[in-house]
Amino acid sequence: MELKLPAQSTGNSRLKYAVALTRMGTVIDIHVRLSCGEQWYVECKVDKSARECIRRAIGQLLEYSLYGESDLPKRMMIAGNCVPNSNDHTYLSRLSSSYGLNFEYRTAHSPCPH
C-alpha cells in the first residue's frame, strides 16, 4: 500500500517515519514526528469500504492518542484502500468538530475489494 502524505509548510522540517510502540505496548502503524515537534498518527486499514476502514481505525487512533499519558497528535490519519464517499467525509468532519479531534482520511493506492 502506498500513501502520499500532505505537503508541509514548516520550512526545513523533514518528515521522519517510524513504527512506534505506544505506552501500552501496542503499535502505531505510522508515527510521523516533524522536527518542529508536531506528531501525526496514521492507522492503515484494508477493507471493503472506506466506512469499514474508518470504523476499524478510529478506536485505535483514540486509544493511542488519549489512553494513559500519551500526547495528542496534531493529526490522526486513516490510510485506507477505498475512496471515501460524501457520508464518510461528513462523518469524519462531525467527529472532528464535535470532539475537537483532527481526523483525516487518505486513500492509499491499493485495490478496493468488491
N, C-alpha and C positions, 0 to 999 in steps of 0.2 A: 504494500500500500504506500503510495507516495502522497505526501501532504505538503502543500505550499502555505507557508506561514505569511501573514501580512507584513508588508514593509514597515519599517520603523523610522520615525523621525527623531531619533535620540542621538543625533550627532555621530560620534565614532563608536557608539556601543556595538559590541559584537554579540551575536547570539551564541549561547553555549547550550547544547542539548545533552541531556543525560537522563538515564533511567534512574530514578531516585527512590529510596525507601522512605516511607513516612515514619513518624514516631511510633506508629502502631505496627511497623514491620511489613506493611503492605507496599506494593509497588505502584508508583505513578507511571503511566506509560511513557509520557514525555514531560520532563520538568525543564522549563526554559528559565534561565536566570540571566538577565541583562546586566552589563557591567554597572549600570546605574542602580542596581538593586531590585528592579522590578522583576516579579516572578509570574510565570504562567504555568498552569497545569493543563495538559492535554490528555484526554482519555480516548483511546482508539477503539472503535467498535465496527464489526461487520455483521450486518443483519439484513432482513428482507425489506426494511423501510427505514427512512430517517427517524420516524417516530420511535421505532424499536431501538435504534441506536441511542437516541436521546434518553429514552426510559432507562436503558441499562447503564448509561454513563453518569446520569445526574447524581444518583446516590453515592457513587464512588467519589465524584468530584466534591460533593458536600462533605463527605467524611474526611477526605484528605485536607480540606480547607478549614474545617471547623472543629473537628474532634481533637481533644487534648489541647496542646499548646501550639498547634500549627498556626502559621501566619496565613492570612487571607491573601490569595494571589490576586494580582491586578486583572488577570484574565483566566477564565475557565473555559476551555475549548473542548468540543466534542468533534473528533475526526471520524466521520462515518463514510461508508461506501455508497450511500444512496443520496440522491439530490433531495433536499427538503422541499416540502410544498408550503403554501401560504399558511396553513394551520400550524405547521411546525415552527415557522418563523414567529407567528403570533404567540404561540405557547412560550417560546424562549424569551420573547420580549416581555410578556406578562410576568414570567418568573423573575426576570432581571429588575423590572420596575417595582414589583410588589415586595421583593425581598432585598433589593439593593445589591444583588449579585450579578456579576458580569459574565453571563453565559453566551457562548458563540458556537455556531456550528460551521464546520468546514467540510466540504466534500473532498475526500481523498480519491485518488484515481484507482479504482478497483470496481469490477462489475457488481451491480446490484442484482442479487438473485430474485427471480420472479416466482 
